[in-house]
Amino acid sequence: MSRETVGYGLFFRDPCEIKKHRESLLLLGKMASVGQMAGGVAHEINNPLGIILGFSQVTASQLSQDDPNYQSMKTIEREALRCKKLVHDLLRFSRVPKDNSFEIVDVNMMIKECFSLIEARSKTTDVEVIQELTPTPLTVNANDNQLQQVVINLANNAIDAMPHGGQLFIGTRPSTTRQNHVDLYVKDTGEGISKEIQQRIFDPFFTTKDAGKGTGLGLSLVQEIINNHGGHIELESEMNRGTTFTISLKQANAS
């Protein structure tokens, strides 16, 4: 059978691979459209959310703390602020960066900024998310938006690996294996990844998820981003005992 070229300069001989590739590109296009729509919806939600927050704050300020309605107003205010933070993070994550410029990024702060998006999904799957961040800042020279994509992608995969619940750990530390590097790790207590699949885990369009639930591009994109940052990504996994992805990036201003 003759070789066929399909997008991105990739070559496939197997018609099944060609079909899978095309379906993945179509799904990726749909995801991009959904992302744009989500951004528009988030903007629209901001307006009524601001009104709810404003009226609850004004009403609470006019009530004494002994008033039976006071705690209700404070609850509305607290939950509206939580929703506002979630909308803000969603807008920030879905925003397409104008360039690929790098800057000094505090890895701990970056994780905190996208944490609400991870936690929002974890609560629907009975997964407990635990932050294990260093008490002092750890800075790297990076693209903040791209690093958020990496963390959220790895966290989503970890949540998928725990369909019956579990624990997800997202942490940072000075690298234990590379001098003047920062380690960022995402660890779960899920199903684990077999040795055979580990060998292909970063291959473009490779996925073990059901049709429509994954493009097979997530981990490939993660690896590409980390490579572009001059970093390293390592995988440790054992069946039924969880998986850990560890990313090492050079510490900012390190020689």
HELIX and SHEET records of a PDB file:
HELIX    1   1 PRO A   15  SER A   61  1                                  47    
HELIX    2   2 TYR A   70  SER A   94  1                                  25    
HELIX    3   3 VAL A  107  SER A  122  1                                  16    
HELIX    4   4 ASP A  144  ASP A  160  1                                  17    
HELIX    5   5 LYS A  195  GLN A  198  1                                   4    
HELIX    6   6 GLY A  218  ASN A  228  1                                  11    
SHEET    1   A 2 GLU A   4  VAL A   6  0                                        
SHEET    2   A 2 LEU A  10  PHE A  12 -1                                        
SHEET    1   B 2 GLU A 103  ASP A 106  0                                        
SHEET    2   B 2 THR A 139  ALA A 142 -1                                        
SHEET    1   C 5 VAL A 127  GLU A 132  0                                        
SHEET    2   C 5 GLY A 166  PRO A 174  1                                        
SHEET    3   C 5 HIS A 181  ASP A 188 -1                                        
SHEET    4   C 5 THR A 243  LYS A 250 -1                                        
SHEET    5   C 5 HIS A 232  SER A 237 -1                                        
END                                                                             
